Amino acid sequence: MNHWRTYHAQWEKLGPPLRPSAEVVAGIRSLVGSADGRVFLLGVTPELAGMFPELLAMDKNPAMIANLWPGDTGSKKAIAGDWLEIRQPAGSFAAIVGDGSLNNIAHTADIARLLGLVLGLLRPGGRFACRLFERPARPFTVQHLMKVAWSPAPINFHAFKWQLAMLIGAEEGASVPVARILERFEQLFPDRDGLSERTGWPRQAIDTIDIYRGSPVVYSFPNRAEFLGCIPAAAGGVEFHPCGGYDLAACCPILTFVKRPD
Ligand SMILES: C[S@@+](CC[C@H](N)C(=O)[O-])C[C@H]1O[C@@H](n2cnc3c(N)ncnc32)[C@H](O)[C@@H]1O
């Protein structure tokens, strides 16, 4: 089963890097500036939903909307649908924002397709800002993961899980099935109690990885060059902003670009 159907139940247990920290929310808010007008949110990330007075949020998973969306108001609305099939008038958004949204697309060709749609939906001068999970230029290695997991851990379990996903991305390509993350984790760390004792990660946090069992979902963990290859040539002001000091923040820049005036 697609793990997003039950993911909302885990949401409260998650923190950065999986959820955006206050610095990230403020960073995205300041990058899009006054964003006077309608903002499109890729997903229903509640921390971002609260930032903009006029908002359309879209998520293909109705359970995420039912459980995480704070509720429609006169000027904010969430709809179920696929970002790649979005039907909204061209140039109708002052900004388009997201948190980890591009990593939820399985293939870089579809990230490129989505960013092309994003550029079309932005009005001239409108800005895109989305936090990325970006595979580092120097890949994480098994030795690195073993070192992290062999003593009191310097990072939380979710940051560690993303390092493992990025290692798989470096070895097998940017598209990473979530079931593969679980499979590799179980091969490398069969003794969860021992892992918990050594690192200090609560068993409950470690066991959140089980949500990937049997899930057909594929994430992508592109590196900088691969992300750059997805950005439409017509986009202006392309920047990758480092943001925050939370675990794995160095791999989580905010990508931004602007729709050039016609
Ligand atoms: C916004 S992203 C990332 C949220 C959070 N930062 C994290 O990493 O857990 C997660 C959401 O994207 C949604 N999603 C993934 N691909 C989608 C697509 N093609 N169209 C619409 N929603 C999609 C999923 O259903 C999920 O609720």
The ligand as a Gaussian input file, in Angstrom:
#p B3LYP/6-31G(d) Opt

LIG

0 1
 C        4.824000      17.846000       0.140000
 S        5.652000      16.384000       0.038000
 C        6.851000      16.382000       1.397000
 C        6.301000      16.653000       2.800000
 C        7.299000      16.568000       3.940000
 N        8.280000      17.609000       3.889000
 C        7.971000      15.240000       3.952000
 O        9.050000      15.103000       3.357000
 O        7.431000      14.302000       4.535000
 C        4.602000      15.105000       0.550000
 C        3.230000      15.052000      -0.094000
 O        3.324000      15.076000      -1.492000
 C        2.222000      14.359000      -2.009000
 N        2.514000      14.046000      -3.412000
 C        3.545000      13.321000      -3.887000
 N        3.541000      13.325000      -5.238000
 C        2.465000      14.076000      -5.625000
 C        1.935000      14.458000      -6.885000
 N        2.496000      14.047000      -8.030000
 N        0.836000      15.243000      -6.914000
 C        0.250000      15.647000      -5.760000
 N        0.717000      15.314000      -4.529000
 C        1.809000      14.541000      -4.455000
 C        2.100000      13.154000      -1.108000
 O        0.802000      12.618000      -1.152000
 C        2.450000      13.768000       0.243000
 O        1.315000      14.115000       0.982000

